[in-house]
Amino acid sequence: MKSATNHTRDRCVPLNKTKIRIMKNKLIIFFLFLFPIISDAQITDIKTLYPLSMKEYDLGHYKKAAEKFQIIIDNYKFDDISSTKLYNGACIFSLARENEKAIKILEYLASHRFYSNYNHITSDTDLNNIHSEPKWKSIIEKVAENKKTQPERLRNTIKTELLKAKEILLTENGKLWGENIWSDNILVLGFDNTIYTLKALNNSKTTDSIVFYKKIPKNTLGYSNAAQKYNGKEYAVVLTNYLDDNSATIIHELFHILQHKHISLNGNPIQYLDNYDAREWLRLEYQALKNALNTINHNKEKSEVEKYVNDALLFRKLRQSKYKEYLQKEIEIETSEGLANYTGFILSTYPNKYEKAISEINFREQAQTYTRPFPYATGPAYGLIFDYLKIEWKIGLDTTYNFLKIYETKYLGKKIKVNNEKLELAQQRNNYKEIHQQEVDRKIKIEKIKKYYSDIFIHKPTLSVKLADSLYGRTFDMNGTMILKDKGIVYSMIKGVDGSGNNFGNFSTIKGKEKLGVSGILISFDGKKYTFPLPVKIENNKIIGNYYTIELNKGWKVIRVNKKGDMEIIKKEQ
């Protein structure tokens, strides 16, 4: 390590061996102080420990896996650990023959989380070691009971959460945006294709005249929280596993229904945001926003908040100035998803909205791609900060929101100037060195993944299809996408649902194989053309690829189109 100051060299003076040993020991202690060695046992963060534990599990090292999971148990309450993680922990303890610990977790899941997957728990060989435990029978009986009562409990949960959100929005009564956000056009969608709502639908059932429910055909709706068409009307669709977030998702999706009545906005990913420099600037902006939110949360001086907001918008200005051609579409998607997420946050019952906004930034920052998820982080952050600064920034739903311009015109009264001195200070305050190195390393990995997808979709033969109309629903993991330059967007996890019956059919990536750099479906930037790797099997109307399946509608077929081997799905001639 280089010294911070220069020293002149003294003439060498011989030292005896004892003194040399003492000096070496002191140097070792000094460097250990500067760079302490952290063992696995000192790591307590669940985000780090859980993957380490599962890695040992996958390798068959069950004792080591149990040791790591025990650290999680020692540092977190069961209430703060997801059901999936807890269940896997029980399996690990069972395989490590720590039966009492496995039983304790399963008792909690059955009694407090109402675990109800009876078929799985009774056939899971990882739990064989605890079948002889006296409490195993009572756990299984409770799981069976949970399975039996699950439909009623789910309906009660849905009723509670919908009525809670309705009360919030009716009480709020349009104070935020000038119009009441509540609408009866909301559907809660279960994974068994049952929909739930507060208004009667054709052929729907009810047990209390409050919540109505009915089973709908497979592929009628996409499994995503989104505004979707059902029976010719637009509904806010919320999945059942998003009901425990203090009404935030319900309000978010209902906001979209109201917003769509006023303005049509871009919802497609912003291509340039995965460029190396753009990602770096966006991450610096994220860091500055977290610092600003944290400063507000700890009741520090307003000038400190302003300093970090200026930093965030300086990084934004640098990024947007270089990529001006994307600005309008970027502002539109931020107006759409950013405002919806802000509205969900601000009207929710989250006890600390600043901490939640910081958590949201951390979550979106971990995404493989930034082209689509970014406004979910920036919208709540800027909204909360602007509210704290008492900026009159909300001017209705008929317009777009440019956060940089709002701050410059409505708060600073002047434009943010960019110069090297300001940039250097902003970088120092916002973790530039670490972010820069991480993005340099990431660039190398991403180039390999891009080369992989280029080989699949450009150099090798493919199967493609063009949509007949735009009524085609898509459910996808926005954190698992990648821009393939000049070609479109690759989705590692996606499901397509034909909403009109006029398109080629329905398709889905195969669960368990959905990973960026492994699976991928290419969709053109205009959303009209879908490209798949060549299938491995075609049987009647079923097309099967290595990581996708397609179910063709009646009247469609697959043809070969050229010597290269490209194939296309087309409509049969009548």
Helices and strands as residue ranges (DSSP letters): H 17-34, G 40-42, H 46-58, H 62-75, G 78-80, H 83-95, H 99-112, H 118-123, G 125-130, H 136-172, E 186-189, E 194-197, E 205-206, E 212-215, E 226-230, E 233-239, G 240-242, H 248-260, G 271-274, H 276-297, H 302-322, G 324-326, H 327-333, I 334-338, H 339-347, H 353-365, H 374-388, H 403-407, I 408-412, H 420-429, H 432-454, I 455-459, E 462-466, E 472-476, G 478-480, E 481-484, E 488-491, E 494-498, E 505-509, E 521-523, E 529-533, E 537-539, E 542-544, E 548-552, E 556-560, E 567-571
